[in-house]
Amino acid sequence: MSVNVLIADKFPEEKIANLKEQECNVIYDQSLKEDALLEALEKEQPDILIVRSTVVTGAMIRSNSQLSLIIRAGSGYNTIDVKAASERSVYVANCPGKNAVAVAELAFGLILSIDRRIPDNVAQLREGKWNKKEFSKSRGIYGRNLGIIGVGRIGKEVIVRAKAFGMPVIAWSRSLTEDRARILGIGFCKNPGEVASNADIVSVHLALTDETRNFIGKSFFSKMKPGAYFINTSRAEIVDEKALQAAIDEKGLHVGLDVYLGEPAAKEGAFTDSIAGHPYLYGTHHIGASTEQAQNAVADETVRIVREYLNTGHAPNCVNLLERTPARWMLSVHHRNRVGILAGVLDVVRDAGINIEIMENLIFTGDEGACARIQLDGKLSKDKLKQINDSSKDIFFVSQVELGR
């Protein structure tokens, strides 16, 4: 059966061909945004939606009764209404780590641009000016302490490049331990403030969550060294932009940004964020993941997600499934692999007013024996267990155990 896939952002043609090989009916229109995307979702009724930077709202998700999977062809997924997707039983998957090298490269591009004032050099040459005296002043980054906030895939790639430049690295991350830091060959910091106090350059590589929103603020900047460099290629919302601007003015911080709170949703347009014109800012246009290598890697991962989803029903990299369900009891039904047995079991569970949280039916070698493992949010009585056991001559035995004992 053909599956409808709507792609609402730029996507490599050869990867679209790969999707068609999976018997997907692909509707490709990279211009779809806002009302146009809502209209397309209502009209085309795709089973799968693929986006990059396009915003996917709750109204869009609710407009399509067929939609079962949204793939963010990138790592972050803050542009998708995940809550609305979860309420409608729609998987949301992403492609983590596939742009890690590209973002790490840009982070170092910003560091070098600040230190050697490369953009200013270029600008004056284009104006026909030669100013070697001014641009010969540079600190150099060899031996400078690089502080990293967030040691995920991108943070690890930054560490590799920092070592190549001869920079000692110190870091903090929620998942980082002293032992892990030792393995990575970096210094361990107990908290973000310790990074701020000891780093000559700070680079932020956190995912945006409710916990990390405005995570880097006044307190953090107050601990940074005067004149230090601050790099953010992750998400603008992680940094308190007003506190950052104050730190630039008060402490002479030099800043490299790829993300901004007021950045336009469109690819081109006016940009009036006050921080953009600051002489101590070296900025890029949210292009961290925008290399051919990264985009091809992300597209390959997107195709893999679609392929596995169609073949197994499992959505790799799904971000909106509960890690721990409310299930408290495990019901195991050992039975012959016959038609209708599980229907009788589920009738009993339903009549008991107990909800099923997770269910799987395992088949043993030879395709004769099977075991249904059903996680429940309540305990079945002995009478209900006996009723299940007696519901079919093809049931061998029934057991129930409390989870997490």
SEVO-877415 format. One record per residue (C-alpha): residue number from 0; chain; x, y, z. Coordinates in Angstrom, 1 decimal. Example, Ala and Ser with C-alpha at 12.3 -4.5 7.8 and 13.67 -1.06 7.14 Angstrom:
[0, 'A', [12.3, -4.5, 7.8]],
[1, 'A', [13.7, -1.1, 7.1]],
% end
This chain:
[0, 'A', [0.0, 0.0, 0.0]],
[1, 'A', [1.4, 3.4, -1.0]],
[2, 'A', [2.1, 5.9, 1.8]],
[3, 'A', [1.7, 9.6, 1.3]],
[4, 'A', [4.8, 11.6, 2.4]],
[5, 'A', [4.7, 15.4, 2.4]],
[6, 'A', [8.1, 17.2, 2.4]],
[7, 'A', [7.7, 20.9, 3.2]],
[8, 'A', [11.4, 22.0, 3.1]],
[9, 'A', [14.4, 21.7, 0.9]],
[10, 'A', [15.3, 18.0, 0.5]],
[11, 'A', [17.9, 16.4, -1.9]],
[12, 'A', [16.4, 15.0, -5.1]],
[13, 'A', [18.3, 11.7, -4.8]],
[14, 'A', [16.9, 11.1, -1.3]],
[15, 'A', [13.4, 11.8, -2.6]],
[16, 'A', [14.1, 9.0, -5.1]],
[17, 'A', [15.1, 6.8, -2.2]],
[18, 'A', [11.7, 7.5, -0.6]],
[19, 'A', [9.9, 6.6, -3.8]],
[20, 'A', [11.8, 3.3, -3.8]],
[21, 'A', [10.0, 2.6, -0.5]],
[22, 'A', [6.6, 2.8, -2.3]],
[23, 'A', [6.1, 6.3, -1.0]],
[24, 'A', [3.9, 8.8, -2.8]],
[25, 'A', [6.0, 11.9, -2.3]],
[26, 'A', [4.5, 15.4, -2.4]],
[27, 'A', [7.4, 17.9, -2.4]],
[28, 'A', [7.0, 21.6, -2.0]],
[29, 'A', [9.7, 23.4, -0.1]],
[30, 'A', [7.7, 26.7, -0.2]],
[31, 'A', [5.0, 25.4, 2.1]],
[32, 'A', [4.7, 27.6, 5.2]],
[33, 'A', [2.0, 28.7, 7.6]],
[34, 'A', [-1.5, 28.7, 5.9]],
[35, 'A', [-0.1, 27.1, 2.8]],
[36, 'A', [1.2, 24.1, 4.8]],
[37, 'A', [-2.1, 23.9, 6.7]],
[38, 'A', [-4.0, 23.8, 3.4]],
[39, 'A', [-1.7, 21.1, 2.0]],
[40, 'A', [-2.1, 18.9, 5.1]],
[41, 'A', [-5.8, 19.2, 4.8]],
[42, 'A', [-5.8, 18.5, 1.1]],
[43, 'A', [-3.1, 15.8, 0.7]],
[44, 'A', [-3.8, 14.0, 4.0]],
[45, 'A', [-0.2, 12.7, 4.2]],
[46, 'A', [0.8, 9.8, 6.5]],
[47, 'A', [4.2, 11.3, 7.1]],
[48, 'A', [5.4, 14.9, 7.2]],
[49, 'A', [9.0, 15.9, 6.8]],
[50, 'A', [10.2, 19.4, 7.7]],
[51, 'A', [13.5, 21.2, 8.5]],
[52, 'A', [12.9, 24.7, 9.8]],
[53, 'A', [9.2, 25.0, 9.0]],
[54, 'A', [7.0, 25.5, 12.0]],
[55, 'A', [4.4, 22.8, 12.6]],
[56, 'A', [1.5, 24.0, 14.7]],
[57, 'A', [-1.2, 22.1, 16.7]],
[58, 'A', [-3.8, 23.3, 14.2]],
[59, 'A', [-1.8, 21.7, 11.3]],
[60, 'A', [-1.5, 18.4, 13.2]],
[61, 'A', [-5.2, 18.3, 14.0]],
[62, 'A', [-6.2, 19.1, 10.4]],
[63, 'A', [-5.0, 15.7, 9.2]],
[64, 'A', [-6.6, 12.5, 10.4]],
[65, 'A', [-4.1, 10.3, 8.6]],
[66, 'A', [-0.9, 11.9, 10.0]],
[67, 'A', [1.1, 9.4, 12.1]],
[68, 'A', [4.7, 10.6, 11.9]],
[69, 'A', [6.5, 13.9, 11.7]],
[70, 'A', [10.2, 13.9, 11.0]],
[71, 'A', [12.3, 16.9, 11.8]],
[72, 'A', [15.2, 16.6, 9.3]],
[73, 'A', [17.6, 18.0, 11.9]],
[74, 'A', [18.4, 17.7, 15.6]],
[75, 'A', [16.2, 20.2, 17.4]],
[76, 'A', [12.4, 19.9, 17.3]],
[77, 'A', [11.3, 23.1, 19.1]],
[78, 'A', [9.5, 24.2, 15.9]],
[79, 'A', [7.0, 21.3, 16.2]],
[80, 'A', [4.1, 21.3, 18.6]],
[81, 'A', [5.1, 18.1, 20.3]],
[82, 'A', [2.3, 18.3, 22.8]],
[83, 'A', [-0.4, 18.4, 20.1]],
[84, 'A', [1.3, 15.6, 18.3]],
[85, 'A', [1.4, 13.4, 21.4]],
[86, 'A', [-2.3, 14.1, 22.1]],
[87, 'A', [-3.1, 12.9, 18.6]],
[88, 'A', [-0.9, 9.8, 18.8]],
[89, 'A', [1.5, 11.2, 16.2]],
[90, 'A', [5.2, 10.1, 16.4]],
[91, 'A', [7.7, 13.0, 16.3]],
[92, 'A', [11.2, 11.9, 15.3]],
[93, 'A', [14.5, 13.8, 14.7]],
[94, 'A', [17.9, 13.2, 13.3]],
[95, 'A', [20.3, 13.8, 16.2]],
[96, 'A', [24.0, 14.1, 15.8]],
[97, 'A', [24.0, 14.1, 12.0]],
[98, 'A', [24.9, 17.8, 11.8]],
[99, 'A', [27.3, 17.7, 14.8]],
[100, 'A', [30.5, 18.1, 12.7]],
[101, 'A', [29.0, 21.0, 10.8]],
[102, 'A', [28.0, 22.9, 13.9]],
[103, 'A', [31.4, 22.3, 15.6]],
[104, 'A', [33.1, 23.6, 12.5]],
[105, 'A', [31.1, 26.8, 12.6]],
[106, 'A', [31.7, 27.2, 16.3]],
[107, 'A', [35.4, 27.3, 15.6]],
[108, 'A', [34.9, 29.5, 12.6]],
[109, 'A', [33.3, 32.0, 15.0]],
[110, 'A', [36.1, 31.7, 17.5]],
[111, 'A', [38.7, 32.3, 14.9]],
[112, 'A', [36.7, 35.2, 13.3]],
[113, 'A', [36.6, 36.9, 16.7]],
[114, 'A', [40.2, 36.3, 17.5]],
[115, 'A', [41.6, 37.3, 14.1]],
[116, 'A', [38.8, 39.7, 13.2]],
[117, 'A', [38.5, 38.0, 9.9]],
[118, 'A', [35.2, 39.6, 8.8]],
[119, 'A', [36.6, 43.1, 9.5]],
[120, 'A', [39.7, 42.2, 7.4]],
[121, 'A', [37.5, 41.1, 4.5]],
[122, 'A', [35.3, 44.2, 4.7]],
[123, 'A', [38.1, 46.6, 4.6]],
[124, 'A', [39.9, 44.8, 1.7]],
[125, 'A', [36.6, 45.0, -0.2]],
[126, 'A', [36.5, 48.7, 0.5]],
[127, 'A', [40.0, 49.1, -1.0]],
[128, 'A', [41.7, 49.7, 2.4]],
[129, 'A', [44.9, 48.1, 3.7]],
[130, 'A', [45.1, 48.2, 7.5]],
[131, 'A', [47.8, 45.7, 8.6]],
[132, 'A', [48.7, 47.7, 11.6]],
[133, 'A', [45.1, 47.4, 13.1]],
[134, 'A', [44.6, 43.8, 12.2]],
[135, 'A', [48.0, 42.5, 13.4]],
[136, 'A', [46.6, 42.6, 17.0]],
[137, 'A', [45.4, 39.2, 18.1]],
[138, 'A', [45.4, 37.2, 21.2]],
[139, 'A', [45.7, 33.8, 19.6]],
[140, 'A', [43.8, 30.7, 20.9]],
[141, 'A', [46.6, 28.3, 21.5]],
[142, 'A', [46.7, 27.4, 25.2]],
[143, 'A', [43.5, 29.3, 25.9]],
[144, 'A', [41.0, 27.5, 28.1]],
[145, 'A', [37.9, 26.5, 26.1]],
[146, 'A', [34.8, 26.0, 28.3]],
[147, 'A', [32.0, 23.9, 26.9]],
[148, 'A', [28.4, 23.9, 28.3]],
[149, 'A', [26.8, 20.7, 27.1]],
[150, 'A', [28.8, 17.6, 26.1]],
[151, 'A', [26.5, 15.9, 23.7]],
[152, 'A', [27.4, 14.9, 20.1]],
[153, 'A', [28.3, 18.5, 19.1]],
[154, 'A', [30.2, 19.2, 22.3]],
[155, 'A', [32.3, 16.2, 21.7]],
[156, 'A', [33.1, 17.2, 18.2]],
[157, 'A', [34.2, 20.7, 19.5]],
[158, 'A', [36.5, 18.9, 22.0]],
[159, 'A', [38.2, 17.1, 19.2]],
[160, 'A', [38.9, 20.3, 17.3]],
[161, 'A', [39.9, 22.2, 20.4]],
[162, 'A', [42.7, 19.6, 21.1]],
[163, 'A', [43.9, 20.0, 17.5]],
[164, 'A', [44.3, 23.8, 18.2]],
[165, 'A', [46.2, 23.1, 21.4]],
[166, 'A', [43.4, 24.3, 23.7]],
[167, 'A', [42.8, 22.9, 27.2]],
[168, 'A', [39.1, 22.1, 27.6]],
[169, 'A', [36.9, 22.3, 30.7]],
[170, 'A', [33.3, 21.4, 30.6]],
[171, 'A', [30.0, 21.0, 32.4]],
[172, 'A', [27.0, 18.9, 31.3]],
[173, 'A', [24.2, 17.2, 33.3]],
[174, 'A', [25.4, 13.8, 32.1]],
[175, 'A', [29.2, 14.5, 32.5]],
[176, 'A', [31.0, 12.8, 35.4]],
[177, 'A', [34.6, 13.0, 36.5]],
[178, 'A', [35.3, 9.6, 35.1]],
[179, 'A', [33.8, 10.5, 31.7]],
[180, 'A', [35.7, 13.8, 31.6]],
[181, 'A', [38.9, 11.9, 32.3]],
[182, 'A', [38.2, 9.5, 29.4]],
[183, 'A', [37.5, 12.5, 27.1]],
[184, 'A', [40.7, 14.2, 28.3]],
[185, 'A', [39.0, 17.3, 29.6]],
[186, 'A', [38.6, 19.1, 32.9]],
[187, 'A', [35.4, 18.4, 34.9]],
[188, 'A', [33.4, 21.4, 36.3]],
[189, 'A', [30.8, 20.8, 39.0]],
[190, 'A', [28.5, 23.6, 37.7]],
[191, 'A', [28.2, 26.0, 34.8]],
[192, 'A', [29.5, 28.9, 36.9]],
[193, 'A', [32.8, 27.1, 37.3]],
[194, 'A', [33.1, 26.9, 33.5]],
[195, 'A', [32.4, 30.6, 33.2]],
[196, 'A', [35.0, 31.6, 35.8]],
[197, 'A', [37.8, 29.6, 34.4]],
[198, 'A', [37.3, 29.8, 30.6]],
[199, 'A', [38.9, 32.2, 28.2]],
[200, 'A', [36.3, 31.1, 25.6]],
[201, 'A', [32.8, 29.6, 26.3]],
[202, 'A', [30.9, 27.6, 23.7]],
[203, 'A', [27.3, 26.6, 24.4]],
[204, 'A', [26.0, 23.3, 23.0]],
[205, 'A', [22.7, 22.5, 24.9]],
[206, 'A', [19.4, 21.3, 23.6]],
[207, 'A', [16.5, 23.6, 24.2]],
[208, 'A', [14.1, 22.2, 26.9]],
[209, 'A', [12.0, 23.8, 29.6]],
[210, 'A', [15.0, 23.4, 31.9]],
[211, 'A', [17.5, 25.1, 29.6]],
[212, 'A', [15.4, 28.0, 28.5]],
[213, 'A', [17.3, 31.2, 29.7]],
[214, 'A', [19.8, 28.8, 31.3]],
[215, 'A', [22.7, 31.2, 30.5]],
[216, 'A', [21.9, 34.5, 32.2]],
[217, 'A', [23.1, 37.3, 34.3]],
[218, 'A', [24.7, 35.1, 37.0]],
[219, 'A', [26.7, 33.1, 34.4]],
[220, 'A', [27.9, 36.2, 32.6]],
[221, 'A', [28.9, 37.9, 35.9]],
[222, 'A', [31.4, 35.1, 36.4]],
[223, 'A', [33.0, 35.3, 33.0]],
[224, 'A', [36.4, 36.9, 32.6]],
[225, 'A', [36.4, 40.5, 31.2]],
[226, 'A', [37.0, 40.4, 27.4]],
[227, 'A', [36.3, 36.6, 27.2]],
[228, 'A', [34.7, 35.1, 24.1]],
[229, 'A', [31.2, 33.7, 24.2]],
[230, 'A', [29.9, 31.4, 21.4]],
[231, 'A', [26.3, 30.2, 20.9]],
[232, 'A', [25.5, 27.9, 18.0]],
[233, 'A', [22.7, 25.9, 19.8]],
[234, 'A', [19.4, 27.8, 20.4]],
[235, 'A', [18.8, 31.5, 21.1]],
[236, 'A', [16.3, 30.8, 23.8]],
[237, 'A', [19.0, 29.1, 26.0]],
[238, 'A', [20.6, 32.5, 26.5]],
[239, 'A', [19.1, 35.6, 28.2]],
[240, 'A', [19.8, 38.0, 25.4]],
[241, 'A', [19.3, 41.1, 27.5]],
[242, 'A', [21.8, 39.8, 30.0]],
[243, 'A', [24.2, 39.0, 27.2]],
[244, 'A', [24.0, 42.5, 25.7]],
[245, 'A', [24.7, 43.9, 29.2]],
[246, 'A', [27.7, 41.7, 29.6]],
[247, 'A', [29.0, 42.8, 26.2]],
[248, 'A', [28.8, 46.5, 27.2]],
[249, 'A', [29.9, 46.1, 30.8]],
[250, 'A', [32.6, 43.4, 30.5]],
[251, 'A', [33.7, 43.7, 26.9]],
[252, 'A', [32.7, 40.2, 26.0]],
[253, 'A', [33.3, 39.3, 22.4]],
[254, 'A', [30.4, 37.3, 21.0]],
[255, 'A', [29.9, 34.8, 18.2]],
[256, 'A', [26.3, 33.9, 17.5]],
[257, 'A', [24.5, 31.8, 14.9]],
[258, 'A', [21.1, 32.0, 16.6]],
[259, 'A', [18.9, 35.0, 17.7]],
[260, 'A', [15.6, 35.5, 19.5]],
[261, 'A', [14.3, 37.8, 16.7]],
[262, 'A', [15.5, 35.9, 13.7]],
[263, 'A', [13.0, 35.8, 10.8]],
[264, 'A', [11.2, 32.6, 9.9]],
[265, 'A', [11.8, 33.3, 6.2]],
[266, 'A', [15.1, 32.6, 4.4]],
[267, 'A', [15.4, 36.3, 3.5]],
[268, 'A', [14.2, 39.5, 5.0]],
[269, 'A', [14.8, 42.4, 7.3]],
[270, 'A', [16.6, 41.7, 10.6]],
[271, 'A', [16.3, 44.3, 13.3]],
[272, 'A', [17.5, 42.6, 16.5]],
[273, 'A', [19.5, 45.2, 18.4]],
[274, 'A', [22.3, 42.8, 19.1]],
[275, 'A', [23.0, 42.3, 15.4]],
[276, 'A', [24.6, 45.7, 15.0]],
[277, 'A', [26.9, 45.5, 18.0]],
[278, 'A', [30.6, 46.0, 17.1]],
[279, 'A', [31.6, 43.1, 19.4]],
[280, 'A', [29.3, 40.6, 17.7]],
[281, 'A', [30.4, 38.3, 14.9]],
[282, 'A', [27.3, 36.6, 13.7]],
[283, 'A', [26.1, 34.1, 11.1]],
[284, 'A', [22.6, 33.5, 9.7]],
[285, 'A', [21.6, 30.3, 11.6]],
[286, 'A', [23.6, 28.2, 9.3]],
[287, 'A', [25.2, 25.8, 11.8]],
[288, 'A', [23.9, 22.7, 10.1]],
[289, 'A', [23.9, 24.1, 6.6]],
[290, 'A', [26.7, 22.2, 4.9]],
[291, 'A', [26.2, 19.7, 2.0]],
[292, 'A', [27.8, 17.0, 4.1]],
[293, 'A', [25.4, 17.6, 7.1]],
[294, 'A', [22.3, 17.9, 4.9]],
[295, 'A', [23.1, 14.7, 3.1]],
[296, 'A', [23.7, 12.9, 6.4]],
[297, 'A', [20.4, 14.3, 7.8]],
[298, 'A', [18.5, 13.3, 4.6]],
[299, 'A', [20.0, 9.7, 4.8]],
[300, 'A', [18.8, 9.5, 8.4]],
[301, 'A', [15.4, 10.7, 7.4]],
[302, 'A', [15.1, 8.1, 4.7]],
[303, 'A', [16.2, 5.4, 7.3]],
[304, 'A', [13.5, 6.6, 9.7]],
[305, 'A', [10.8, 6.3, 7.0]],
[306, 'A', [12.1, 2.9, 5.9]],
[307, 'A', [12.1, 1.4, 9.4]],
[308, 'A', [8.8, 2.9, 10.3]],
[309, 'A', [7.1, 1.4, 7.2]],
[310, 'A', [8.8, -2.0, 7.7]],
[311, 'A', [8.4, -2.4, 11.5]],
[312, 'A', [6.0, 0.3, 12.7]],
[313, 'A', [8.8, 1.5, 15.0]],
[314, 'A', [9.8, 5.2, 14.7]],
[315, 'A', [13.6, 5.6, 15.3]],
[316, 'A', [14.7, 8.7, 17.4]],
[317, 'A', [11.1, 9.3, 18.6]],
[318, 'A', [11.1, 12.2, 21.0]],
[319, 'A', [7.6, 12.0, 22.4]],
[320, 'A', [7.2, 8.6, 23.9]],
[321, 'A', [7.0, 8.2, 27.7]],
[322, 'A', [10.2, 6.7, 29.0]],
[323, 'A', [8.3, 5.2, 31.9]],
[324, 'A', [4.5, 4.4, 31.6]],
[325, 'A', [2.1, 4.4, 34.5]],
[326, 'A', [2.1, 0.5, 34.3]],
[327, 'A', [2.3, -1.2, 37.7]],
[328, 'A', [1.6, -4.8, 36.9]],
[329, 'A', [2.8, -7.3, 34.2]],
[330, 'A', [0.3, -9.9, 33.0]],
[331, 'A', [1.8, -12.8, 31.2]],
[332, 'A', [-0.4, -15.2, 29.2]],
[333, 'A', [1.4, -18.3, 27.8]],
[334, 'A', [-0.7, -19.8, 25.0]],
[335, 'A', [-0.8, -21.6, 21.7]],
[336, 'A', [-0.4, -19.3, 18.8]],
[337, 'A', [-4.0, -19.4, 17.7]],
[338, 'A', [-6.6, -16.9, 16.4]],
[339, 'A', [-8.8, -15.1, 18.9]],
[340, 'A', [-7.0, -16.0, 22.2]],
[341, 'A', [-5.9, -12.4, 22.9]],
[342, 'A', [-9.3, -11.0, 22.1]],
[343, 'A', [-10.7, -13.0, 25.0]],
[344, 'A', [-7.9, -11.8, 27.3]],
[345, 'A', [-8.5, -8.1, 26.4]],
[346, 'A', [-12.2, -8.5, 27.0]],
[347, 'A', [-11.5, -9.5, 30.6]],
[348, 'A', [-9.0, -6.7, 31.2]],
[349, 'A', [-11.5, -4.2, 29.8]],
[350, 'A', [-14.4, -5.4, 31.9]],
[351, 'A', [-12.1, -5.1, 35.0]],
[352, 'A', [-11.7, -1.3, 34.2]],
[353, 'A', [-7.9, -1.6, 33.9]],
[354, 'A', [-6.0, 0.1, 31.2]],
[355, 'A', [-3.3, -1.5, 29.0]],
[356, 'A', [-0.1, 0.6, 28.8]],
[357, 'A', [2.2, -1.7, 26.8]],
[358, 'A', [1.5, -5.0, 25.1]],
[359, 'A', [3.6, -7.4, 23.0]],
[360, 'A', [3.0, -11.0, 21.9]],
[361, 'A', [6.2, -13.1, 21.6]],
[362, 'A', [6.3, -16.1, 19.3]],
[363, 'A', [8.6, -19.1, 20.2]],
[364, 'A', [10.6, -21.2, 17.8]],
[365, 'A', [8.4, -23.4, 15.7]],
[366, 'A', [5.5, -20.9, 15.6]],
[367, 'A', [3.4, -23.0, 18.0]],
[368, 'A', [3.9, -21.4, 21.4]],
[369, 'A', [3.5, -17.8, 22.3]],
[370, 'A', [3.5, -15.4, 25.3]],
[371, 'A', [1.5, -12.2, 25.6]],
[372, 'A', [3.2, -9.7, 27.9]],
[373, 'A', [0.7, -7.0, 28.9]],
[374, 'A', [1.6, -4.1, 31.2]],
[375, 'A', [-1.4, -2.8, 33.2]],
[376, 'A', [-2.0, 0.3, 35.3]],
[377, 'A', [-3.9, -1.9, 37.9]],
[378, 'A', [-4.0, -5.3, 39.4]],
[379, 'A', [-6.3, -8.0, 38.2]],
[380, 'A', [-8.1, -10.0, 40.9]],
[381, 'A', [-7.7, -13.8, 41.3]],
[382, 'A', [-11.1, -14.3, 39.8]],
[383, 'A', [-10.2, -12.3, 36.7]],
[384, 'A', [-7.0, -14.2, 36.3]],
[385, 'A', [-8.9, -17.5, 36.5]],
[386, 'A', [-11.4, -16.1, 34.0]],
[387, 'A', [-8.6, -15.4, 31.5]],
[388, 'A', [-7.1, -18.8, 32.1]],
[389, 'A', [-10.4, -20.5, 31.5]],
[390, 'A', [-11.3, -18.4, 28.5]],
[391, 'A', [-9.5, -20.8, 26.1]],
[392, 'A', [-8.3, -24.4, 26.1]],
[393, 'A', [-5.2, -23.0, 24.2]],
[394, 'A', [-4.0, -21.0, 27.2]],
[395, 'A', [-1.4, -22.9, 29.2]],
[396, 'A', [-1.1, -20.6, 32.2]],
[397, 'A', [-1.4, -17.0, 33.4]],
[398, 'A', [0.8, -15.1, 35.8]],
[399, 'A', [0.8, -11.5, 37.2]],
[400, 'A', [3.8, -9.7, 38.8]],
[401, 'A', [4.2, -6.3, 40.2]],
[402, 'A', [6.6, -4.1, 38.2]],
[403, 'A', [9.7, -2.5, 39.8]],
[404, 'A', [9.8, -4.8, 42.9]],
% end
